Amino acid sequence: MPETALIVIPARMASSRFPNKPMAIIKGKTMIERVWRIGKAAAGGHDVIIATDDEQLKIFAQKLGAKVQMTSPACLTGTDRVAEVSHLPDMKHTIFFSLQGDAVLTPPWVIDRVLEAMIADPMIQIATPAVHLTGQALTDFIAAKKRGSSSGTTVVFNKKGDALYFSKALIPFHRDDESVDRMVYRHIGLYAYRLQTLQQLGRLPEGNLERSEKLEQLRALEHGIPIRVVPVDYRGRTHGSVDRPEDVAIIEAVIEREGELL
């Protein structure tokens, strides 16, 4: 029986840094509508569902035509919310894609590429995208890290494509000429999980590396669960998401410059 995927959009209104964030207006549309439409635009006819603990957001999303699942306010992370959805008694899907509710600049073809990798190889337990940085993007990223920026995660992976490590630091370290084009991959914080692995993660304790880097994907690596890194191409689009209110203007400037995704 062929595997099917569910794209889950975890959305929380009670963010301390940006209250009511899913309802923030970005160039005339709410953030949650933009992300939902990105999920719907992914190829393959995958189901898309918004997972929230807020009744008003549920009502708004349903008016858009979205499917919504209420989840517990006790969920600490988006992954916890996706895992709760996976436990629904009538759940028929075997692959779950977590599309964060603030990932408003995610090209649908990035989602497609990750899910294609999962469906093609049943041995993959978790898959996540990464972008090979080159040219000015690489120069700017290195410069930001030298200034001490904690924004942007890098990943290194083996010949098979499985992650060796994720870090807020610039990896791999380069001992030679800085002008050499370094093999730096920027991790994109989106994940596809197989059902059993997703549910297993919720039962695992936080690890030392996860606690140090504040990167929840390190919990899987620390417990021996491989993560397949899927190289993706943004095709000239800018990567970005909304973390704080001031990020809205940045995202709007990107849309003004590059045009709408959809």
Secondary structure, 3 states (H helix, E strand, C coil): CCCCEEEEEEECCCCCCCCCHHHCEECCEEHHHHHHHHHHHCCCCCEEEEEECCHHHHHHHHHHCCEEEECCCCCCCHHHHHHHHHCCCCCCCCEEEECCCCCCCCCHHHHHHHHHHHHHCCCCCEEEEEEEECHHHHHHHHHHHHCCCCCCEEEEECCCCEEEEEECCCCCCCCCCCCCCCCEEEECCCEEEEHHHHHHHCCCCCCHHHHHHCCCCHHHHHCCCCCEEEECCCCCCCCCCCCCCCHHHHHHHHHHHHCCCC
